[in-house]
Amino acid sequence: MSDLDLDHILRELAAREPIFHRREFGTSRADLERMIDDNFWEIGASGRVYQRGYAIETSLARYENGPEPHDWPCRDFTITVLADGLFLLSYILEEPQRVTRHSTIWRRTDEGWKIVFHQGTPAG
C-alpha cells in the first residue's frame, strides 16, 4: 500500500471520528448495525467494557435528544495498518471538560467501513 493510499484512508476514517457522533454517516438502527462489526467491543474512558448492543442503544438514545452539544473536535490523527484491510486510527479528542486519547480499529469490507474496536482514555 502506498503512502498516498494510506493518507486517503486516514482522511476518510478521520472524518468518521469520533464514532457515533458523526450523524452524517447515519443515525438509524440499520445504519449503526451496518457500520458496527458483529464482534465490536469498546473500553470506555471509565474502564468499563461495552458490547455492540450497548453502543447501538446508547447511540440511538443520544440521536433522539437532538443536536450534539458541541462539535467534538479531534486532532493529531495517526493510522497504522494492522493487517490487510484492518487499520488502527488514533487521535486526541478535546471535549469541553476533558481531553481523551482514542483508538478505533476499522475494517474495510465490501459493504463499507466497519468499527471493530474502540477505546477512549483520559489524557494526563
Residue, then its C-alpha position, 0 to 999 in steps of 0.5 A: m500500500s502506498d503512502l498516498d493510499l494510506d493518507h486517503i484512508l486516514r482522511e476518510l476514517a478521520a472524518r468518521e471520528p469520533i464514532f457515533h457522533r458523526r450523524e452524517f454517516g447515519t443515525s438509524r438502527a440499520d445504519l449503526e448495525r451496518m457500520i458496527d462489526d458483529n464482534f465490536w467491543e469498546i473500553g470506555a474512558s471509565g474502564r468499563v467494557y461495552q458490547r455492540g448492543y450497548a453502543i447501538e442503544t446508547s447511540l440511538a438514545r443520544y440521536e433522539n435528544g437532538p443536536e450534539p452539544h458541541d462539535w467534538p473536535c479531534r486532532d493529531f490523527t495517526i493510522t497504522v495498518l494492522a493487517d490487510g484491510l484492518f487499520l488502527l486510527s488514533y487521535i486526541l479528542e478535546e471535549p469541553q471538560r476533558v481531553t481523551r486519547h482514542s483508538t478505533i480499529w476499522r475494517r474495510t469490507d465490501e459493504g463499507w467501513k466497519i468499527v471493530f474496536h474502540q477505546g477512549t482514555p483520559a489524557g494526563 
